[in-house]
Amino acid sequence: MTEKPELDIADPVAPPSDLNIDTVHNELLNDPHYAVHLHERQLERLTTFVEELATRLMALEDHIHGADPNKGLEDYPEVKQ
């Protein structure tokens, strides 16, 4: 049977000591779980933004340039666009 790990609840996260936003944020950044979660969310938002920007840019290129003028390149698999 597997053993359940002992939970260490001796050091719970204390409530913020000040209501200043910068102080609360700095106190929370001292918690590694919060800091990792915060940075993961920031990276997810940036990734979503870059993907949306790339999609819109490709749609704009298709609208401006229309059909691919180099149709002959499709016959060569080593050439990827």
PDB file of N, CA, C and O in Angstrom:
ATOM      1  N   MET A   1       0.849  -1.164   0.000  1.00  0.00           N
ATOM      2  CA  MET A   1       0.000   0.000   0.000  1.00  0.00           C
ATOM      3  C   MET A   1       0.903   1.239   0.000  1.00  0.00           C
ATOM      4  O   MET A   1       1.950   1.254   0.648  1.00  0.00           O
ATOM      5  N   THR A   2       0.496   2.248  -0.715  1.00  0.00           N
ATOM      6  CA  THR A   2       1.314   3.459  -0.759  1.00  0.00           C
ATOM      7  C   THR A   2       1.045   4.318   0.464  1.00  0.00           C
ATOM      8  O   THR A   2      -0.068   4.378   0.986  1.00  0.00           O
ATOM      9  N   GLU A   3       2.092   4.970   0.892  1.00  0.00           N
ATOM     10  CA  GLU A   3       1.967   5.840   2.051  1.00  0.00           C
ATOM     11  C   GLU A   3       1.671   7.258   1.597  1.00  0.00           C
ATOM     12  O   GLU A   3       2.203   7.727   0.591  1.00  0.00           O
ATOM     13  N   LYS A   4       0.831   7.922   2.339  1.00  0.00           N
ATOM     14  CA  LYS A   4       0.538   9.313   2.039  1.00  0.00           C
ATOM     15  C   LYS A   4       1.621  10.181   2.668  1.00  0.00           C
ATOM     16  O   LYS A   4       1.998   9.967   3.819  1.00  0.00           O
ATOM     17  N   PRO A   5       2.120  11.157   1.919  1.00  0.00           N
ATOM     18  CA  PRO A   5       3.155  12.016   2.494  1.00  0.00           C
ATOM     19  C   PRO A   5       2.570  12.889   3.599  1.00  0.00           C
ATOM     20  O   PRO A   5       1.407  13.289   3.558  1.00  0.00           O
ATOM     21  N   GLU A   6       3.400  13.163   4.567  1.00  0.00           N
ATOM     22  CA  GLU A   6       2.990  14.035   5.659  1.00  0.00           C
ATOM     23  C   GLU A   6       2.927  15.476   5.154  1.00  0.00           C
ATOM     24  O   GLU A   6       3.871  15.963   4.531  1.00  0.00           O
ATOM     25  N   LEU A   7       1.840  16.138   5.416  1.00  0.00           N
ATOM     26  CA  LEU A   7       1.702  17.526   5.020  1.00  0.00           C
ATOM     27  C   LEU A   7       2.279  18.416   6.104  1.00  0.00           C
ATOM     28  O   LEU A   7       1.958  18.271   7.284  1.00  0.00           O
ATOM     29  N   ASP A   8       3.125  19.328   5.694  1.00  0.00           N
ATOM     30  CA  ASP A   8       3.739  20.257   6.644  1.00  0.00           C
ATOM     31  C   ASP A   8       2.901  21.531   6.671  1.00  0.00           C
ATOM     32  O   ASP A   8       3.069  22.411   5.827  1.00  0.00           O
ATOM     33  N   ILE A   9       2.014  21.621   7.627  1.00  0.00           N
ATOM     34  CA  ILE A   9       1.165  22.810   7.733  1.00  0.00           C
ATOM     35  C   ILE A   9       1.631  23.724   8.858  1.00  0.00           C
ATOM     36  O   ILE A   9       0.897  24.607   9.302  1.00  0.00           O
ATOM     37  N   ALA A  10       2.866  23.502   9.313  1.00  0.00           N
ATOM     38  CA  ALA A  10       3.392  24.323  10.395  1.00  0.00           C
ATOM     39  C   ALA A  10       3.708  25.733   9.901  1.00  0.00           C
ATOM     40  O   ALA A  10       3.709  26.679  10.690  1.00  0.00           O
ATOM     41  N   ASP A  11       3.976  25.882   8.600  1.00  0.00           N
ATOM     42  CA  ASP A  11       4.337  27.186   8.058  1.00  0.00           C
ATOM     43  C   ASP A  11       3.322  27.618   7.007  1.00  0.00           C
ATOM     44  O   ASP A  11       3.645  27.669   5.820  1.00  0.00           O
ATOM     45  N   PRO A  12       2.088  27.932   7.433  1.00  0.00           N
ATOM     46  CA  PRO A  12       1.093  28.362   6.446  1.00  0.00           C
ATOM     47  C   PRO A  12       1.435  29.759   5.926  1.00  0.00           C
ATOM     48  O   PRO A  12       2.179  30.509   6.558  1.00  0.00           O
ATOM     49  N   VAL A  13       0.885  30.085   4.780  1.00  0.00           N
ATOM     50  CA  VAL A  13       1.123  31.408   4.214  1.00  0.00           C
ATOM     51  C   VAL A  13       0.334  32.423   5.029  1.00  0.00           C
ATOM     52  O   VAL A  13      -0.884  32.320   5.177  1.00  0.00           O
ATOM     53  N   ALA A  14       1.047  33.387   5.543  1.00  0.00           N
ATOM     54  CA  ALA A  14       0.417  34.403   6.386  1.00  0.00           C
ATOM     55  C   ALA A  14      -0.295  35.425   5.505  1.00  0.00           C
ATOM     56  O   ALA A  14       0.107  35.650   4.364  1.00  0.00           O
ATOM     57  N   PRO A  15      -1.342  36.039   6.027  1.00  0.00           N
ATOM     58  CA  PRO A  15      -2.000  37.096   5.253  1.00  0.00           C
ATOM     59  C   PRO A  15      -1.045  38.275   5.076  1.00  0.00           C
ATOM     60  O   PRO A  15      -0.114  38.442   5.864  1.00  0.00           O
ATOM     61  N   PRO A  16      -1.265  39.079   4.064  1.00  0.00           N
ATOM     62  CA  PRO A  16      -0.363  40.204   3.836  1.00  0.00           C
ATOM     63  C   PRO A  16      -0.354  41.153   5.025  1.00  0.00           C
ATOM     64  O   PRO A  16      -1.375  41.392   5.669  1.00  0.00           O
ATOM     65  N   SER A  17       0.827  41.683   5.293  1.00  0.00           N
ATOM     66  CA  SER A  17       0.960  42.567   6.444  1.00  0.00           C
ATOM     67  C   SER A  17       0.566  43.996   6.120  1.00  0.00           C
ATOM     68  O   SER A  17       0.351  44.807   7.020  1.00  0.00           O
ATOM     69  N   ASP A  18       0.471  44.304   4.834  1.00  0.00           N
ATOM     70  CA  ASP A  18       0.149  45.661   4.419  1.00  0.00           C
ATOM     71  C   ASP A  18      -0.828  45.581   3.245  1.00  0.00           C
ATOM     72  O   ASP A  18      -0.833  44.585   2.521  1.00  0.00           O
ATOM     73  N   LEU A  19      -1.631  46.584   3.050  1.00  0.00           N
ATOM     74  CA  LEU A  19      -2.585  46.561   1.946  1.00  0.00           C
ATOM     75  C   LEU A  19      -2.062  47.284   0.706  1.00  0.00           C
ATOM     76  O   LEU A  19      -2.795  47.457  -0.268  1.00  0.00           O
ATOM     77  N   ASN A  20      -0.799  47.705   0.739  1.00  0.00           N
ATOM     78  CA  ASN A  20      -0.186  48.315  -0.430  1.00  0.00           C
ATOM     79  C   ASN A  20       0.021  47.228  -1.488  1.00  0.00           C
ATOM     80  O   ASN A  20       0.549  46.159  -1.180  1.00  0.00           O
ATOM     81  N   ILE A  21      -0.388  47.492  -2.725  1.00  0.00           N
ATOM     82  CA  ILE A  21      -0.358  46.479  -3.782  1.00  0.00           C
ATOM     83  C   ILE A  21       1.063  45.991  -4.035  1.00  0.00           C
ATOM     84  O   ILE A  21       1.280  44.789  -4.187  1.00  0.00           O
ATOM     85  N   ASP A  22       2.028  46.895  -4.084  1.00  0.00           N
ATOM     86  CA  ASP A  22       3.413  46.500  -4.351  1.00  0.00           C
ATOM     87  C   ASP A  22       3.977  45.645  -3.234  1.00  0.00           C
ATOM     88  O   ASP A  22       4.700  44.684  -3.496  1.00  0.00           O
ATOM     89  N   THR A  23       3.659  45.976  -2.005  1.00  0.00           N
ATOM     90  CA  THR A  23       4.145  45.201  -0.867  1.00  0.00           C
ATOM     91  C   THR A  23       3.537  43.804  -0.873  1.00  0.00           C
ATOM     92  O   THR A  23       4.239  42.820  -0.639  1.00  0.00           O
ATOM     93  N   VAL A  24       2.251  43.711  -1.136  1.00  0.00           N
ATOM     94  CA  VAL A  24       1.571  42.403  -1.180  1.00  0.00           C
ATOM     95  C   VAL A  24       2.158  41.556  -2.292  1.00  0.00           C
ATOM     96  O   VAL A  24       2.425  40.369  -2.105  1.00  0.00           O
ATOM     97  N   HIS A  25       2.360  42.170  -3.454  1.00  0.00           N
ATOM     98  CA  HIS A  25       2.929  41.430  -4.587  1.00  0.00           C
ATOM     99  C   HIS A  25       4.332  40.923  -4.261  1.00  0.00           C
ATOM    100  O   HIS A  25       4.660  39.776  -4.563  1.00  0.00           O
ATOM    101  N   ASN A  26       5.150  41.758  -3.657  1.00  0.00           N
ATOM    102  CA  ASN A  26       6.515  41.337  -3.302  1.00  0.00           C
ATOM    103  C   ASN A  26       6.504  40.226  -2.257  1.00  0.00           C
ATOM    104  O   ASN A  26       7.329  39.314  -2.312  1.00  0.00           O
ATOM    105  N   GLU A  27       5.577  40.297  -1.309  1.00  0.00           N
ATOM    106  CA  GLU A  27       5.471  39.229  -0.314  1.00  0.00           C
ATOM    107  C   GLU A  27       5.047  37.917  -0.974  1.00  0.00           C
ATOM    108  O   GLU A  27       5.564  36.851  -0.639  1.00  0.00           O
ATOM    109  N   LEU A  28       4.099  38.004  -1.917  1.00  0.00           N
ATOM    110  CA  LEU A  28       3.657  36.793  -2.605  1.00  0.00           C
ATOM    111  C   LEU A  28       4.751  36.213  -3.498  1.00  0.00           C
ATOM    112  O   LEU A  28       4.828  34.996  -3.665  1.00  0.00           O
ATOM    113  N   LEU A  29       5.592  37.062  -4.070  1.00  0.00           N
ATOM    114  CA  LEU A  29       6.678  36.560  -4.915  1.00  0.00           C
ATOM    115  C   LEU A  29       7.706  35.765  -4.117  1.00  0.00           C
ATOM    116  O   LEU A  29       8.475  34.996  -4.695  1.00  0.00           O
ATOM    117  N   ASN A  30       7.729  35.939  -2.814  1.00  0.00           N
ATOM    118  CA  ASN A  30       8.627  35.137  -1.978  1.00  0.00           C
ATOM    119  C   ASN A  30       8.174  33.679  -1.915  1.00  0.00           C
ATOM    120  O   ASN A  30       8.965  32.798  -1.580  1.00  0.00           O
ATOM    121  N   ASP A  31       6.905  33.420  -2.234  1.00  0.00           N
ATOM    122  CA  ASP A  31       6.385  32.052  -2.290  1.00  0.00           C
ATOM    123  C   ASP A  31       6.707  31.499  -3.675  1.00  0.00           C
ATOM    124  O   ASP A  31       6.202  32.022  -4.669  1.00  0.00           O
ATOM    125  N   PRO A  32       7.539  30.450  -3.770  1.00  0.00           N
ATOM    126  CA  PRO A  32       7.939  29.946  -5.091  1.00  0.00           C
ATOM    127  C   PRO A  32       6.770  29.427  -5.922  1.00  0.00           C
ATOM    128  O   PRO A  32       6.796  29.546  -7.147  1.00  0.00           O
ATOM    129  N   HIS A  33       5.759  28.860  -5.299  1.00  0.00           N
ATOM    130  CA  HIS A  33       4.604  28.351  -6.050  1.00  0.00           C
ATOM    131  C   HIS A  33       3.861  29.498  -6.732  1.00  0.00           C
ATOM    132  O   HIS A  33       3.453  29.387  -7.889  1.00  0.00           O
ATOM    133  N   TYR A  34       3.692  30.585  -6.013  1.00  0.00           N
ATOM    134  CA  TYR A  34       3.022  31.756  -6.583  1.00  0.00           C
ATOM    135  C   TYR A  34       3.850  32.353  -7.715  1.00  0.00           C
ATOM    136  O   TYR A  34       3.310  32.694  -8.768  1.00  0.00           O
ATOM    137  N   ALA A  35       5.148  32.478  -7.505  1.00  0.00           N
ATOM    138  CA  ALA A  35       6.017  33.079  -8.511  1.00  0.00           C
ATOM    139  C   ALA A  35       6.018  32.252  -9.798  1.00  0.00           C
ATOM    140  O   ALA A  35       5.932  32.810 -10.893  1.00  0.00           O
ATOM    141  N   VAL A  36       6.115  30.929  -9.673  1.00  0.00           N
ATOM    142  CA  VAL A  36       6.109  30.067 -10.858  1.00  0.00           C
ATOM    143  C   VAL A  36       4.766  30.165 -11.572  1.00  0.00           C
ATOM    144  O   VAL A  36       4.720  30.271 -12.798  1.00  0.00           O
ATOM    145  N   HIS A  37       3.675  30.131 -10.815  1.00  0.00           N
ATOM    146  CA  HIS A  37       2.347  30.221 -11.418  1.00  0.00           C
ATOM    147  C   HIS A  37       2.176  31.559 -12.139  1.00  0.00           C
ATOM    148  O   HIS A  37       1.658  31.604 -13.254  1.00  0.00           O
ATOM    149  N   LEU A  38       2.608  32.633 -11.509  1.00  0.00           N
ATOM    150  CA  LEU A  38       2.479  33.959 -12.097  1.00  0.00           C
ATOM    151  C   LEU A  38       3.250  34.043 -13.413  1.00  0.00           C
ATOM    152  O   LEU A  38       2.737  34.561 -14.404  1.00  0.00           O
ATOM    153  N   HIS A  39       4.477  33.535 -13.421  1.00  0.00           N
ATOM    154  CA  HIS A  39       5.286  33.609 -14.634  1.00  0.00           C
ATOM    155  C   HIS A  39       4.761  32.666 -15.721  1.00  0.00           C
ATOM    156  O   HIS A  39       4.865  32.982 -16.906  1.00  0.00           O
ATOM    157  N   GLU A  40       4.209  31.532 -15.344  1.00  0.00           N
ATOM    158  CA  GLU A  40       3.589  30.642 -16.331  1.00  0.00           C
ATOM    159  C   GLU A  40       2.405  31.337 -17.000  1.00  0.00           C
ATOM    160  O   GLU A  40       2.248  31.257 -18.219  1.00  0.00           O
ATOM    161  N   ARG A  41       1.587  32.004 -16.228  1.00  0.00           N
ATOM    162  CA  ARG A  41       0.428  32.712 -16.790  1.00  0.00           C
ATOM    163  C   ARG A  41       0.876  33.831 -17.725  1.00  0.00           C
ATOM    164  O   ARG A  41       0.272  34.042 -18.777  1.00  0.00           O
ATOM    165  N   GLN A  42       1.936  34.549 -17.345  1.00  0.00           N
ATOM    166  CA  GLN A  42       2.446  35.607 -18.212  1.00  0.00           C
ATOM    167  C   GLN A  42       2.940  35.027 -19.530  1.00  0.00           C
ATOM    168  O   GLN A  42       2.677  35.590 -20.593  1.00  0.00           O
ATOM    169  N   LEU A  43       3.655  33.906 -19.469  1.00  0.00           N
ATOM    170  CA  LEU A  43       4.145  33.267 -20.687  1.00  0.00           C
ATOM    171  C   LEU A  43       2.988  32.763 -21.553  1.00  0.00           C
ATOM    172  O   LEU A  43       3.043  32.863 -22.779  1.00  0.00           O
ATOM    173  N   GLU A  44       1.942  32.223 -20.923  1.00  0.00           N
ATOM    174  CA  GLU A  44       0.772  31.765 -21.676  1.00  0.00           C
ATOM    175  C   GLU A  44       0.106  32.931 -22.401  1.00  0.00           C
ATOM    176  O   GLU A  44      -0.281  32.800 -23.563  1.00  0.00           O
ATOM    177  N   ARG A  45      -0.030  34.074 -21.721  1.00  0.00           N
ATOM    178  CA  ARG A  45      -0.652  35.241 -22.350  1.00  0.00           C
ATOM    179  C   ARG A  45       0.188  35.754 -23.507  1.00  0.00           C
ATOM    180  O   ARG A  45      -0.350  36.112 -24.556  1.00  0.00           O
ATOM    181  N   LEU A  46       1.507  35.792 -23.324  1.00  0.00           N
ATOM    182  CA  LEU A  46       2.381  36.240 -24.406  1.00  0.00           C
ATOM    183  C   LEU A  46       2.339  35.282 -25.590  1.00  0.00           C
ATOM    184  O   LEU A  46       2.331  35.717 -26.741  1.00  0.00           O
ATOM    185  N   THR A  47       2.312  33.987 -25.314  1.00  0.00           N
ATOM    186  CA  THR A  47       2.240  32.993 -26.385  1.00  0.00           C
ATOM    187  C   THR A  47       0.942  33.135 -27.162  1.00  0.00           C
ATOM    188  O   THR A  47       0.948  33.086 -28.392  1.00  0.00           O
ATOM    189  N   THR A  48      -0.154  33.307 -26.470  1.00  0.00           N
ATOM    190  CA  THR A  48      -1.448  33.487 -27.128  1.00  0.00           C
ATOM    191  C   THR A  48      -1.437  34.742 -27.998  1.00  0.00           C
ATOM    192  O   THR A  48      -1.957  34.732 -29.114  1.00  0.00           O
ATOM    193  N   PHE A  49      -0.848  35.813 -27.489  1.00  0.00           N
ATOM    194  CA  PHE A  49      -0.773  37.061 -28.240  1.00  0.00           C
ATOM    195  C   PHE A  49       0.059  36.882 -29.511  1.00  0.00           C
ATOM    196  O   PHE A  49      -0.344  37.337 -30.582  1.00  0.00           O
ATOM    197  N   VAL A  50       1.216  36.225 -29.401  1.00  0.00           N
ATOM    198  CA  VAL A  50       2.079  36.031 -30.572  1.00  0.00           C
ATOM    199  C   VAL A  50       1.401  35.129 -31.598  1.00  0.00           C
ATOM    200  O   VAL A  50       1.506  35.381 -32.798  1.00  0.00           O
ATOM    201  N   GLU A  51       0.707  34.080 -31.147  1.00  0.00           N
ATOM    202  CA  GLU A  51      -0.016  33.208 -32.080  1.00  0.00           C
ATOM    203  C   GLU A  51      -1.112  33.975 -32.817  1.00  0.00           C
ATOM    204  O   GLU A  51      -1.267  33.817 -34.028  1.00  0.00           O
ATOM    205  N   GLU A  52      -1.869  34.800 -32.103  1.00  0.00           N
ATOM    206  CA  GLU A  52      -2.923  35.593 -32.730  1.00  0.00           C
ATOM    207  C   GLU A  52      -2.326  36.597 -33.718  1.00  0.00           C
ATOM    208  O   GLU A  52      -2.869  36.805 -34.804  1.00  0.00           O
ATOM    209  N   LEU A  53      -1.222  37.210 -33.342  1.00  0.00           N
ATOM    210  CA  LEU A  53      -0.555  38.161 -34.223  1.00  0.00           C
ATOM    211  C   LEU A  53      -0.054  37.480 -35.491  1.00  0.00           C
ATOM    212  O   LEU A  53      -0.192  38.032 -36.583  1.00  0.00           O
ATOM    213  N   ALA A  54       0.528  36.282 -35.362  1.00  0.00           N
ATOM    214  CA  ALA A  54       1.013  35.540 -36.531  1.00  0.00           C
ATOM    215  C   ALA A  54      -0.148  35.146 -37.443  1.00  0.00           C
ATOM    216  O   ALA A  54      -0.033  35.233 -38.665  1.00  0.00           O
ATOM    217  N   THR A  55      -1.256  34.718 -36.859  1.00  0.00           N
ATOM    218  CA  THR A  55      -2.430  34.345 -37.657  1.00  0.00           C
ATOM    219  C   THR A  55      -2.951  35.539 -38.444  1.00  0.00           C
ATOM    220  O   THR A  55      -3.269  35.419 -39.627  1.00  0.00           O
ATOM    221  N   ARG A  56      -3.035  36.684 -37.788  1.00  0.00           N
ATOM    222  CA  ARG A  56      -3.520  37.883 -38.473  1.00  0.00           C
ATOM    223  C   ARG A  56      -2.551  38.343 -39.554  1.00  0.00           C
ATOM    224  O   ARG A  56      -2.974  38.801 -40.616  1.00  0.00           O
ATOM    225  N   LEU A  57      -1.250  38.221 -39.288  1.00  0.00           N
ATOM    226  CA  LEU A  57      -0.249  38.616 -40.271  1.00  0.00           C
ATOM    227  C   LEU A  57      -0.314  37.719 -41.508  1.00  0.00           C
ATOM    228  O   LEU A  57      -0.212  38.206 -42.634  1.00  0.00           O
ATOM    229  N   MET A  58      -0.482  36.419 -41.302  1.00  0.00           N
ATOM    230  CA  MET A  58      -0.593  35.503 -42.439  1.00  0.00           C
ATOM    231  C   MET A  58      -1.862  35.788 -43.242  1.00  0.00           C
ATOM    232  O   MET A  58      -1.844  35.725 -44.471  1.00  0.00           O
ATOM    233  N   ALA A  59      -2.960  36.100 -42.556  1.00  0.00           N
ATOM    234  CA  ALA A  59      -4.200  36.440 -43.262  1.00  0.00           C
ATOM    235  C   ALA A  59      -4.025  37.731 -44.059  1.00  0.00           C
ATOM    236  O   ALA A  59      -4.536  37.847 -45.173  1.00  0.00           O
ATOM    237  N   LEU A  60      -3.311  38.692 -43.499  1.00  0.00           N
ATOM    238  CA  LEU A  60      -3.059  39.943 -44.202  1.00  0.00           C
ATOM    239  C   LEU A  60      -2.173  39.713 -45.429  1.00  0.00           C
ATOM    240  O   LEU A  60      -2.415  40.290 -46.489  1.00  0.00           O
ATOM    241  N   GLU A  61      -1.158  38.876 -45.284  1.00  0.00           N
ATOM    242  CA  GLU A  61      -0.296  38.553 -46.423  1.00  0.00           C
ATOM    243  C   GLU A  61      -1.099  37.873 -47.537  1.00  0.00           C
ATOM    244  O   GLU A  61      -0.925  38.188 -48.715  1.00  0.00           O
ATOM    245  N   ASP A  62      -1.977  36.940 -47.158  1.00  0.00           N
ATOM    246  CA  ASP A  62      -2.818  36.277 -48.156  1.00  0.00           C
ATOM    247  C   ASP A  62      -3.732  37.281 -48.864  1.00  0.00           C
ATOM    248  O   ASP A  62      -3.958  37.193 -50.071  1.00  0.00           O
ATOM    249  N   HIS A  63      -4.246  38.226 -48.096  1.00  0.00           N
ATOM    250  CA  HIS A  63      -5.138  39.228 -48.672  1.00  0.00           C
ATOM    251  C   HIS A  63      -4.383  40.152 -49.633  1.00  0.00           C
ATOM    252  O   HIS A  63      -4.906  40.509 -50.688  1.00  0.00           O
ATOM    253  N   ILE A  64      -3.159  40.537 -49.271  1.00  0.00           N
ATOM    254  CA  ILE A  64      -2.385  41.467 -50.089  1.00  0.00           C
ATOM    255  C   ILE A  64      -1.794  40.775 -51.317  1.00  0.00           C
ATOM    256  O   ILE A  64      -1.912  41.278 -52.434  1.00  0.00           O
ATOM    257  N   HIS A  65      -1.165  39.632 -51.108  1.00  0.00           N
ATOM    258  CA  HIS A  65      -0.452  38.966 -52.196  1.00  0.00           C
ATOM    259  C   HIS A  65      -1.335  38.033 -53.008  1.00  0.00           C
ATOM    260  O   HIS A  65      -1.003  37.717 -54.151  1.00  0.00           O
ATOM    261  N   GLY A  66      -2.414  37.601 -52.467  1.00  0.00           N
ATOM    262  CA  GLY A  66      -3.299  36.680 -53.174  1.00  0.00           C
ATOM    263  C   GLY A  66      -2.674  35.306 -53.295  1.00  0.00           C
ATOM    264  O   GLY A  66      -2.026  34.827 -52.364  1.00  0.00           O
ATOM    265  N   ALA A  67      -2.864  34.675 -54.434  1.00  0.00           N
ATOM    266  CA  ALA A  67      -2.353  33.318 -54.656  1.00  0.00           C
ATOM    267  C   ALA A  67      -0.822  33.338 -54.744  1.00  0.00           C
ATOM    268  O   ALA A  67      -0.217  34.358 -55.075  1.00  0.00           O
ATOM    269  N   ASP A  68      -0.223  32.206 -54.446  1.00  0.00           N
ATOM    270  CA  ASP A  68       1.231  32.072 -54.489  1.00  0.00           C
ATOM    271  C   ASP A  68       1.707  32.132 -55.942  1.00  0.00           C
ATOM    272  O   ASP A  68       1.303  31.300 -56.754  1.00  0.00           O
ATOM    273  N   PRO A  69       2.560  33.106 -56.279  1.00  0.00           N
ATOM    274  CA  PRO A  69       3.028  33.202 -57.662  1.00  0.00           C
ATOM    275  C   PRO A  69       4.049  32.119 -58.021  1.00  0.00           C
ATOM    276  O   PRO A  69       4.321  31.907 -59.203  1.00  0.00           O
ATOM    277  N   ASN A  70       4.605  31.447 -57.051  1.00  0.00           N
ATOM    278  CA  ASN A  70       5.622  30.421 -57.285  1.00  0.00           C
ATOM    279  C   ASN A  70       5.023  29.028 -57.156  1.00  0.00           C
ATOM    280  O   ASN A  70       5.461  28.245 -56.313  1.00  0.00           O
ATOM    281  N   LYS A  71       4.046  28.711 -57.964  1.00  0.00           N
ATOM    282  CA  LYS A  71       3.380  27.410 -57.872  1.00  0.00           C
ATOM    283  C   LYS A  71       4.338  26.264 -58.152  1.00  0.00           C
ATOM    284  O   LYS A  71       4.121  25.161 -57.652  1.00  0.00           O
ATOM    285  N   GLY A  72       5.379  26.482 -58.927  1.00  0.00           N
ATOM    286  CA  GLY A  72       6.307  25.417 -59.266  1.00  0.00           C
ATOM    287  C   GLY A  72       7.080  24.878 -58.083  1.00  0.00           C
ATOM    288  O   GLY A  72       7.580  23.754 -58.142  1.00  0.00           O
ATOM    289  N   LEU A  73       7.193  25.646 -57.009  1.00  0.00           N
ATOM    290  CA  LEU A  73       7.948  25.195 -55.845  1.00  0.00           C
ATOM    291  C   LEU A  73       7.241  24.081 -55.079  1.00  0.00           C
ATOM    292  O   LEU A  73       7.877  23.367 -54.304  1.00  0.00           O
ATOM    293  N   GLU A  74       5.952  23.926 -55.282  1.00  0.00           N
ATOM    294  CA  GLU A  74       5.219  22.871 -54.587  1.00  0.00           C
ATOM    295  C   GLU A  74       5.632  21.480 -55.034  1.00  0.00           C
ATOM    296  O   GLU A  74       5.388  20.501 -54.329  1.00  0.00           O
ATOM    297  N   ASP A  75       6.254  21.386 -56.197  1.00  0.00           N
ATOM    298  CA  ASP A  75       6.694  20.082 -56.709  1.00  0.00           C
ATOM    299  C   ASP A  75       7.961  19.593 -56.007  1.00  0.00           C
ATOM    300  O   ASP A  75       8.321  18.422 -56.128  1.00  0.00           O
ATOM    301  N   TYR A  76       8.629  20.467 -55.285  1.00  0.00           N
ATOM    302  CA  TYR A  76       9.883  20.104 -54.623  1.00  0.00           C
ATOM    303  C   TYR A  76       9.661  20.034 -53.107  1.00  0.00           C
ATOM    304  O   TYR A  76       9.473  21.067 -52.463  1.00  0.00           O
ATOM    305  N   PRO A  77       9.681  18.817 -52.531  1.00  0.00           N
ATOM    306  CA  PRO A  77       9.388  18.694 -51.100  1.00  0.00           C
ATOM    307  C   PRO A  77      10.464  19.301 -50.219  1.00  0.00           C
ATOM    308  O   PRO A  77      10.185  19.620 -49.063  1.00  0.00           O
ATOM    309  N   GLU A  78      11.686  19.474 -50.716  1.00  0.00           N
ATOM    310  CA  GLU A  78      12.746  20.040 -49.876  1.00  0.00           C
ATOM    311  C   GLU A  78      12.585  21.544 -49.691  1.00  0.00           C
ATOM    312  O   GLU A  78      13.232  22.134 -48.826  1.00  0.00           O
ATOM    313  N   VAL A  79      11.723  22.173 -50.499  1.00  0.00           N
ATOM    314  CA  VAL A  79      11.478  23.601 -50.378  1.00  0.00           C
ATOM    315  C   VAL A  79      10.209  23.801 -49.538  1.00  0.00           C
ATOM    316  O   VAL A  79       9.106  23.446 -49.954  1.00  0.00           O
ATOM    317  N   LYS A  80      10.392  24.366 -48.374  1.00  0.00           N
ATOM    318  CA  LYS A  80       9.256  24.618 -47.479  1.00  0.00           C
ATOM    319  C   LYS A  80       9.097  26.116 -47.304  1.00  0.00           C
ATOM    320  O   LYS A  80      10.076  26.825 -47.070  1.00  0.00           O
ATOM    321  N   GLN A  81       7.889  26.592 -47.415  1.00  0.00           N
ATOM    322  CA  GLN A  81       7.647  28.010 -47.210  1.00  0.00           C
ATOM    323  C   GLN A  81       6.884  28.222 -45.932  1.00  0.00           C
ATOM    324  O   GLN A  81       6.578  29.361 -45.577  1.00  0.00           O
TER     325      GLN A  81
END
